Amino acid sequence: MKVDILLGLQWGDEGKGKVVDVLAPKYDIVARFQGGPNAGHTLEIGTVKYVLHTIPSGIFNKNILNVIGNGVVIDPISFMEEVRGIEALGIDICQHLIISTRAHLILPTHRLLDASSEAQKGHEKIGSTLKGIGPAYMDKTGRNGLRIGDILEPDFDKRYQFLLEKHKHILATTAAGFQYDVEKLAADEKKWMECINFIRTMKCMDTEYLLNDALKSGKKILAEGAQGSLLDIDFGSYPFVTSSSTTCAGACIGLGLAPAAIGNVVGVFKAYCTRVGSGPFPTEQLNEIGDKICTIGKEFGSTTGRRRRCGWLDIPTLKRAIILNGVTCLNMMKTDVLNSFDEIEVCTHYMIGDKKTDQVPYDLGTPSLKAVYQKFKGWGEITDISSYDKLPEELKEYIRFIEDAVGVPIKMISVGPERNQTLTR
């Protein structure tokens, strides 16, 4: 068997949670391979809306085992809150969730380091979610981090105190002028240790063995990514990126899988583009179009609540993400958000000075870069349509254009937020 991978092809928020929820019944295991509580995978089932941050999106299917891989960073406080919230829905989460012993931990001081770093950058800030994700990955690569496996060791308290004091020293000596509430930090530390005790009661193991043994026995696995390919630490719009590998290669690193184990790669994108935080955005619409997309699409971060920047679909960045990930099929989400537009535009190329290109340049934010658009007729209301054949010809033309431009078929089209408002071809 091969592992299928599902990931975002834009700046995150593409609707990956809904796609995983739709595809999950075909799999035995759903595994998250990177990111942390900065993710916000939203699922709408009937009239109920769920937002998952660390837990894989297969958790609402009782027949699926969910794995948090070694590439994920875990905040024990937000994790326990998420578990308790799901348990309140009557789901026995502990029976269907396993955590990698190699997943790294986010300490309360990681959040402070995150806030301090953003404050020092001023107008050049990244737009961090301030969840402590970046500093946790910095400790990981700096070989200072604490892992889930460490909480099972007898000297864990000593290891924790050592890293905690190191963080406090950094805040005191390098974060000039940055102030934090000492009493609140002490309260957070106490709660953090309580949550560590909670995690000790859960199933924690070397999940690379679990996943590879599952493949050998014929089990079907879906690897779930967070954020989006344009935020990848290596290939995103650096430095305005996340701290992990959000591309297909990240699944191998974040789950302990060999490249040969990868099967289909499902790429998820919106029928338009959004971005949260700072960084270049060639097709951003700082006008009534962007406002209209934001309002209709309810484009506010499910994790931060921040307003998302909105714009037209960008073919050059989409093509590049497809190349980097080896995408085998596409899912187009939130198509219905554009229902009321009489005219829709798509960026097909860039003009950089007097040069026309469909390649993404080293600096996507270069001042001379301008998006070149092609116009399409709007398609009207589609939320009640139940099959691809019944879609308006204008939308089919839009879909065909994208497929021809990127060379990959679109297999799924979302026409509304609910699980059943998903058309497959």
Order of alpha helices (4+ residues) and beta strands (2+ residues): beta-alpha-beta-beta-beta-beta-beta-alpha-beta-beta-alpha-alpha-alpha-alpha-beta-alpha-beta-alpha-beta-beta-alpha-beta-beta-alpha-beta-beta-beta-beta-alpha-beta-beta
